[in-house]
Amino acid sequence: REAQREALAARKADEAAAARQREEAAARRAREAEAKRRARLEEQKEAKKVAKEKKKAQRNAPPAFALEKEREKRAAAEERERKEKAEAIAAKLAAEREAKSAAEEEARREQLEREAAGRAAAEAAAAEAEAA
């Protein structure tokens, strides 16, 4: 009888221990499931935040055609500057050539005048010598 009671007590203790183990395992599984659920919610929240920031960045960014238009405008301005510089250089060279040409023409004219004056003087001397 005593042995039966001890066996019954041992069986109940074993059952209680098994029940406790099952409860602990169920609680652990519940905690793990809750942790997974929270992690999934956190990931969704983060993904939503990233999507919102991306949408905001797209909204604030200038559209592609505006960027292309700005690029074209800048290129046209640079081309105008290059043309203006080239024209200025060409004008400067033309002015220098014109000045050089004018100086050469002046020197040639003076040389011709000196030669003409020399001939006139020689003729006058010859005429004077002939008259004398």
C-alpha positions in Angstrom: 0.0 0.0 0.0 2.8 2.4 0.9 4.6 1.4 -2.3 1.5 2.1 -4.3 1.2 5.5 -2.7 4.8 6.2 -3.4 4.4 5.0 -7.0 1.3 7.2 -7.4 3.2 10.2 -5.9 6.1 9.5 -8.2 3.8 9.2 -11.2 2.1 12.5 -10.3 5.4 14.2 -9.8 6.5 12.9 -13.2 3.3 14.0 -14.8 3.7 17.4 -13.1 7.3 17.7 -14.3 6.2 16.7 -17.8 3.3 19.2 -17.7 5.7 21.9 -16.5 8.1 21.0 -19.3 5.3 21.2 -21.8 4.2 24.6 -20.4 7.8 25.9 -20.6 8.1 24.7 -24.2 4.8 26.3 -25.1 5.8 29.5 -23.4 9.2 29.4 -25.2 7.5 28.9 -28.5 5.1 31.7 -27.8 8.0 34.0 -26.9 9.8 33.0 -30.1 6.7 33.6 -32.2 6.2 37.0 -30.6 9.8 37.9 -31.2 9.5 36.9 -34.9 6.2 38.9 -35.2 7.9 41.9 -33.7 10.9 41.6 -36.0 8.6 41.3 -39.0 6.7 44.4 -37.9 10.0 46.2 -37.4 11.1 45.2 -40.9 7.8 46.3 -42.4 8.1 49.6 -40.5 11.6 50.1 -41.7 10.7 49.2 -45.3 7.7 51.7 -45.2 10.1 54.4 -43.8 12.6 53.8 -46.6 9.8 53.8 -49.3 8.5 57.1 -47.8 12.0 58.7 -47.9 12.5 57.4 -51.5 9.2 58.9 -52.6 10.0 62.2 -50.8 13.5 62.3 -52.5 11.9 61.6 -55.9 9.3 64.4 -55.3 12.0 66.8 -54.3 14.4 65.9 -57.1 14.1 67.8 -60.3 12.7 65.8 -63.1 15.1 64.3 -65.7 13.9 66.6 -68.5 14.7 69.7 -66.3 18.2 68.3 -65.6 18.7 67.7 -69.4 17.4 71.2 -70.2 19.8 72.7 -67.6 22.7 70.7 -69.1 21.8 71.9 -72.6 21.5 75.5 -71.4 24.9 75.3 -69.7 26.5 73.7 -72.9 25.0 76.5 -75.1 26.4 79.1 -72.7 29.8 77.5 -72.8 29.6 77.4 -76.7 28.7 81.1 -76.8 31.7 81.9 -74.6 34.0 79.9 -76.8 32.7 81.6 -79.9 33.0 85.1 -78.3 36.6 84.3 -77.3 37.4 83.0 -80.8 35.8 86.1 -82.3 37.7 88.4 -79.9 41.0 86.7 -80.8 40.2 86.9 -84.5 39.4 90.6 -84.2 42.6 91.2 -82.3 44.7 89.4 -85.0 42.9 91.3 -87.8 43.6 94.6 -86.0 47.2 93.6 -85.6 47.5 92.6 -89.3 45.7 95.9 -90.3 48.1 97.9 -88.1 51.2 96.1 -89.5 49.9 96.5 -93.1 49.3 100.2 -92.5 52.8 100.6 -91.0 54.3 98.8 -94.0 52.3 100.9 -96.4 53.4 104.1 -94.6 57.1 103.0 -94.7 56.8 102.2 -98.5 55.1 105.6 -99.1 57.9 107.4 -97.2 60.5 105.4 -99.1 58.9 106.3 -102.5 58.8 110.0 -101.4 62.5 109.9 -100.5 63.3 108.3 -103.8 61.2 110.8 -105.7 62.8 113.7 -103.8 66.3 112.2 -104.5 65.4 112.0 -108.3 64.0 115.5 -108.3 67.2 116.8 -106.6 69.4 114.9 -109.1 67.4 116.3 -112.0 67.6 119.8 -110.6 71.3 119.4 -110.1 71.6 118.1 -113.7 69.6 120.9 -115.0 71.7 123.4 -113.1 74.9 121.8 -114.4 73.5 122.0 -117.9 72.5 125.6 -117.6 75.9 126.5 -116.3 
